[in-house]
């Protein structure tokens, strides 16, 4: 699984974070693999500035990924606070 979230840094500036499971299928994936794949498939401004490998995603009881928690994790890593 993979999830991309945007974190608002200022009124007009977004930082793209990509969260990936360390294993996609049976192959182990590295941060470099993700960036190399994106460079050939996405416009430059859409390539995630940060790639984070996670063991598991925060899930709801119905099995959906809680993207708001990933967004909070990304903001905390950047030193941003709500306010």
C-alpha positions as CSV (number, residue, x, y, z in Angstrom):
1,X,0.0,0.0,0.0
2,X,1.0,3.6,-0.5
3,X,-0.5,6.9,0.5
4,X,0.4,10.5,-0.4
5,X,-0.6,13.4,1.7
6,X,0.0,17.2,1.5
7,X,1.0,19.3,4.4
8,X,0.3,23.0,4.2
9,X,3.4,25.0,5.2
10,X,2.1,28.5,4.3
11,X,-0.8,30.0,2.4
12,X,0.5,28.9,-1.0
13,X,3.1,26.2,-0.2
14,X,2.4,22.5,0.1
15,X,4.9,19.8,1.0
16,X,4.2,16.4,-0.5
17,X,4.8,13.4,1.8
18,X,4.6,9.8,0.5
19,X,4.1,7.0,3.0
20,X,4.9,3.5,1.8
21,X,4.9,0.1,3.3
22,X,8.5,-1.2,3.2
23,X,7.3,-4.2,1.3
24,X,5.2,-3.9,-1.8
25,X,4.1,-7.4,-2.8
26,X,7.2,-9.6,-2.1
27,X,9.8,-7.0,-3.0
28,X,11.5,-4.7,-0.5
29,X,11.3,-1.0,-1.6
30,X,13.7,1.7,-0.7
31,X,13.3,5.5,-0.7
32,X,15.6,5.7,-3.7
33,X,13.3,3.2,-5.6
34,X,10.3,5.4,-4.9
35,X,11.9,8.6,-6.1
36,X,13.4,7.0,-9.2
37,X,10.0,5.6,-10.1
38,X,8.3,9.0,-9.6
39,X,10.8,10.9,-11.7
40,X,9.8,8.9,-14.8
41,X,6.0,9.1,-14.1
42,X,5.1,12.4,-12.4
43,X,5.6,16.1,-13.1
44,X,8.5,17.5,-11.1
45,X,6.3,19.5,-8.8
46,X,4.2,16.4,-7.9
47,X,7.2,14.3,-6.8
48,X,7.1,13.9,-3.0
49,X,9.7,15.9,-1.2
50,X,9.7,13.3,1.6
51,X,9.3,9.6,1.5
52,X,8.5,7.7,4.7
53,X,8.6,4.0,5.1
54,X,6.1,2.6,7.7
55,X,5.5,-0.8,9.1
56,X,1.8,-0.3,9.2
57,X,-0.7,2.5,8.6
58,X,-3.1,3.9,11.2
59,X,-6.4,2.3,10.4
60,X,-10.0,2.8,11.3
61,X,-12.1,-0.1,12.6
62,X,-13.5,-0.5,9.1
63,X,-10.1,-0.9,7.6
64,X,-9.6,2.5,6.0
65,X,-6.3,4.4,6.3
66,X,-6.5,7.4,8.6
67,X,-4.9,10.0,6.4
68,X,-5.4,12.8,8.9
69,X,-3.0,11.0,11.3
70,X,-0.4,10.6,8.5
71,X,-0.8,14.3,7.8
72,X,-0.2,15.1,11.5
73,X,2.9,12.8,11.5
74,X,4.3,14.6,8.4
75,X,3.6,18.1,10.0
76,X,5.3,17.0,13.3
77,X,8.3,15.8,11.3
78,X,8.6,19.2,9.7
79,X,8.2,21.0,13.0
80,X,4.8,22.5,12.0
81,X,2.0,23.0,14.6
82,X,-1.7,23.5,14.2
83,X,-2.8,26.9,15.0
